[in-house]
């Protein structure tokens, strides 16, 4: 249980770094550059996945000494795509049915995304064998 708490705490720190990184990029792309909110979400999510894979692999879960971009990376990216897909569906549905600002809706979805991403990284894509 102690190890799980440490991993979740580190995962949260990585998530906070990723949050700031993707939040700024999402804000810039939606509010300044005026990209479509769904395209912006996909673009910044992909960049965030690469950042978090490296940080989670090296610092949080440490499944092996060397950063590997083979099996685990493919599983991590697959889980990330599932996360993005679920996020897109939820974001699109809420925005289309409520008319709420997509920027604020996305902000509200973040806790659910964090729980999903931690679970898939911990128990599947970065799992120690």
C-alpha positions as a printed Julia matrix, in Angstrom:
129×3 Matrix{Float64}:
   0.0    0.0     0.0
   2.9    2.35    0.78
   4.45   1.76   -2.65
   1.09   2.46   -4.32
   0.82   5.78   -2.45
   4.34   6.78   -3.52
   3.66   5.82   -7.12
   0.36   7.69   -7.16
   2.02  10.74   -5.6
   4.77  10.72   -8.22
   2.19  10.07  -10.95
   0.28  13.1    -9.69
   3.42  15.26   -9.91
   4.03  14.04  -13.47
   0.37  14.74  -14.16
   0.7   18.24  -12.77
   3.67  18.91  -15.05
   1.7   17.5   -17.97
  -1.36  19.49  -16.93
   0.53  22.77  -17.06
   2.19  21.77  -20.34
  -1.04  20.68  -22.08
  -3.21  23.35  -20.42
  -1.03  26.12  -21.82
  -0.89  24.47  -25.25
  -4.66  23.84  -25.27
  -5.38  27.42  -24.22
  -3.06  28.78  -26.92
  -4.48  26.55  -29.62
  -8.17  27.15  -28.78
  -8.19  30.75  -27.57
  -5.26  32.35  -29.42
  -4.69  30.31  -32.59
  -8.45  29.49  -32.83
  -8.06  25.82  -33.77
 -11.07  23.54  -33.43
 -11.31  22.38  -29.8
 -11.31  18.68  -30.73
  -8.27  18.98  -33.02
  -6.51  20.95  -30.29
  -7.29  18.23  -27.76
  -5.8   15.5   -29.95
  -2.66  17.51  -30.76
  -1.84  18.5   -27.19
  -2.76  15.05  -25.87
  -0.28  13.36  -28.19
   2.49  15.7   -27.06
   1.5   15.13  -23.44
   1.58  11.34  -23.91
   5.18  11.42  -25.06
   6.15  13.64  -22.12
   4.34  11.51  -19.53
   5.58   8.21  -20.95
   9.16   9.31  -20.47
   8.59  10.74  -16.98
   6.41   7.84  -15.76
   8.8    5.26  -17.16
  11.94   6.85  -15.7
  10.67   8.21  -12.39
   7.34   6.69  -11.33
   7.06   3.01  -12.27
  10.65   2.19  -13.4
   9.81  -1.11  -15.12
  13.42  -1.36  -16.32
  16.57   0.71  -16.17
  16.54   1.9   -19.77
  13.77   3.91  -21.4
  12.27   1.5   -23.94
  10.28   2.61  -26.94
   9.01  -0.84  -27.96
   6.37  -2.96  -26.28
   5.59  -0.81  -23.28
   5.6    2.37  -25.33
   3.11   0.87  -27.8
   0.85  -0.25  -24.96
   1.16   3.18  -23.32
   0.28   4.92  -26.6
  -2.67   2.56  -27.14
  -3.98   3.29  -23.64
  -3.43   6.98  -24.34
  -5.45   6.76  -27.55
  -8.29   5.06  -25.66
  -8.09   7.84  -23.08
  -8.16  10.49  -25.8
 -11.08   8.77  -27.55
 -13.1    8.61  -24.33
 -12.15  12.22  -23.61
 -13.23  13.31  -27.12
 -16.56  11.54  -26.81
 -17.27  13.03  -23.38
 -16.07  16.52  -24.34
 -17.99  16.57  -27.62
 -21.16  15.22  -26.02
 -21.15  17.69  -23.13
 -20.3   20.7   -25.31
 -22.86  19.82  -28.0
 -25.65  19.1   -25.51
 -25.05  21.93  -23.06
 -23.36  24.68  -25.05
 -20.77  25.08  -22.29
 -17.35  26.47  -23.2
 -15.14  23.52  -24.27
 -12.17  24.93  -22.38
 -14.01  24.71  -19.05
 -15.63  21.37  -19.83
 -12.2   19.91  -20.56
 -10.92  21.28  -17.27
 -13.76  19.47  -15.45
 -12.97  16.17  -17.17
  -9.36  16.1   -15.98
  -9.87  14.17  -12.68
 -11.58  11.31  -14.54
  -8.8   11.21  -17.11
  -6.13  11.09  -14.38
  -7.75   8.08  -12.69
  -8.12   6.24  -16.01
  -4.52   7.0   -17.06
  -3.01   5.97  -13.71
  -4.92   2.7   -13.77
  -3.86   1.79  -17.3
  -0.21   2.73  -16.68
   0.04   1.0   -13.3
  -1.83  -2.18  -14.13
  -1.21  -2.64  -17.84
   1.13  -0.57  -20.01
   3.99   0.07  -17.55
   3.32  -2.94  -15.34
   6.33  -4.82  -14.03
   6.32  -8.38  -15.31
